Amino acid sequence: MDLILALDLMNGRVVHGARGERATYRPLLLRGITSSEPEEVVSALSPRYIYIADLDRIMGSGEHDAAIRACSRLVRRSYVDRGIRSPADYLEEENLVNIVGTETGGSDLGRYPGGFLSVDVRDGKVIPRGEEPAEVLSRAGEWAFEGCILLNLGRVGTGDGLTPDLEDLRAACGKKLFYGGGVGSAEDLERLRDKGFDGAIVGTIVHRGIIPLEWVRRGSFC
């Protein structure tokens, strides 16, 4: 199972916060790293895979395209949610996989030509339309996405643990499926692996030293 290091970008910095309450996010300060500038953080941590959320672009208040391109060149693969609102918003860069989130992608998700679909969940429902996550994951089989991310926004940055219905969610998706939001321990990673998930997006448990940095450097949980 792949391990993907999460980076949230806001106002030119890597930030940390919890539960998707973006107004409370602050620059991420890590021991031994003198800056929260995105390229410096990625260079210092040296992950194999990264997941980037450009929070400014998702909220319609700016963008980090230059930083995203620079970070993507430092890793094997970067998965990037830039608040895509139409197929014209895709960013072309080697090693970069565009993510279309249900939060911003609009009602016709079948119009997108590829990348990953992020099924953005809050309080158990897919935002913004309040659908069941399993229903959207099932319909994704008809669309051109190469894989999906189940992103539990209410648990992001908390380490609070996983949603209880992992087996049903995995069964609903016939493509690659990553999980993000609330992963709090190696035991959570074991559960995701054992349920058949293809990847886990992690951040807080790395920065708190709950799992070794080496795991995201090699990019896998065995």
N, C-alpha and C positions, 0 to 999 in steps of 0.2 A: 504494500500500500504506500502510495506517495505521501510525503510530508511537504506541505507548501507553506512557506513563511508569509504571514499577512503583514501588509504595510498599508496603513491609512494615511493619505496625503491631504493636508489642509494648509493653506497659506504658505506654501513652499516648504513645509516641514512634514516629517513623519510624526503622527500624533497617536495618542493613546486615550481611549475612553471606554465606556461601557454602555451596553444596552441600546446602542444606536442613538443615544442622546447627544447629537453632534455638537450642540452649543457648549457642551461641557468638556469637549476634547481639548487636550493640552499637548505640547511637544513631548515626544518620547525621549526620556533621558536614560541612557544606559551606561553602566560602568565601563570605563575604558574607551568610550566613544565621545569625542569632544563636541559633536554637533548632531542635530536631528535632521540635517540635510539628507534627502533620500539617497543620493549616490554614495555618500560617505557611510551611511548606515548599512547599505547593501555590501559595500566593499569590506567593511569591518566584520560583518556577520558571515559573509560568503555562503549564502544558501544555494542549493542546487535549483530550487524552484521558488518563485514568489507569486503572491497574489496581491495586486495593487487595487485599492479603491480610491479613485480621485474624488474625494468628497466635495470639493469645490465645484467640479463639473457636474456631479450628480445633483447638487443643489442649484446649479445654474448660476454660480457666482465667480467662475474663473476656470483655469485649467492648468495641468502640470505636464503637458505633452513632452516637453524637452527632457524633464526629469525622468519621465516614464521610459522614453527611448534610451536614455543613458543607463538606467537601471536594468533594462531588458538585455542590454549588451553584456552585462556582467554575470548572467545566469544562463542555465540550460534552457529554461522556459519560464515566461512570465504570463500570468493570467490577469487581464486588466479590465476592470469595470470603470468606465469613464462616463457613466450615465448616458449610454447610447440611446438615442431617440428615433433614429432612422438608419437604414443601411449605409447612408452616406457618411455616418459618423465613425465608421471603422477606421482604426489607426493601423497603418501598414509598417511593420518593423520585423526584422528577423527575430525569431524566438518568441514573438508576442502573439498571444491568443486573446482575441476580443471577447468580452463577456457582455451579453445583453441581459440586463436585470429586469425582472417584472416590475420593479418600482418605476422605471423610466421607459421601458420598451414599447409601451402602448398596447392596444387591444389586439392587434394582428401580429402575433409573434411568429407566424408562419412566413412572413415576408423577409426574414433575415437569412443571409446566405451561408452562415456557418458560425464557428466559434463555439462558445459555451453559453448555456442559458443558466442564469442565476435565479432560482426560485426563492424570492425574498419573503421571509415569513416573520410575522409579528403576532404574538398571542395565538399561535396555532393556525393562522390564516395567511394566505398569500396576499401581499399588498401589490397594488392598491385595491383590488376588487373583492377581496374576502373569500377567495376560493379555497378548497381543500388542497394542501400540497400534493397529495397522491394523485389527484385529478390532473393537475398541471404537469407533473412528472410523466404521467401516462400519455398525455397528448403530445409531449415533446418527442415521442417516438415518430410522429408524423412530420416533424420539422427537420431542418437541415443541420441543426446543432450536432457537434461531435460528442458532446457530453453535457452534463448538468451539475449544478452546485445547489445543494440545499443549504441556504444561509439563514440561520436562526438569529435575526437581528436583535431580538430581545435578550440574547445570551452573549452577544459579542463582548469580548473583553472581561467577562466575569469569571470564567472557569467554573461555572455552575453545573456543568455536566450536560448530558445529551438529552435530546427529545426521546420519549419512551417508545415511539412507534417506528423504530429503525427498520425492522424487518419488513413492515408493510411498505415503507417508503422505498426501500431497495427493490422490492418486488415490483413496484409500480413503474420503475425506470428501466428501460431496456438498453440504455446506453451507459457510458462511464458516468459515475456519480461520486462527487466529492461532498464532504460535509464541513460546514464552518459555523462557529458560534457556540461558545460554552465548553469546548474541549478542555478538560481540567486535569487530566492525569494520563499516565501510561495505560491504566485500565480502560479508560475511555477509548484510547486508540486501539486497544485489543478488541473491544466490542465492535468498533467500526470495521476493523479488518475481518473479524469473524462473521459479521453480517454481510460481507461482500462489497463494502464500499471501496472505491478505487483510490481515494485520496482523502486527506484531512488537512484543512487549513488551520494553522496554529499560530499563535503569537504570544499571548499572555503566559502560557506554560513554559515557553522558551525563555522569556525575559525574566521570569521568576525563578528559573533554574529547576523547575519541576521535571523537565526532561532535558537531556543533554543537548547542547548546541550542535554537537556532532551529528545528531540525527537529521537535522534540517540541512546540514552541510552535505550529507550523503544523499538526502532527499527521499528516505524511505524508512518505514517502520516494519521490521521483520517479525 
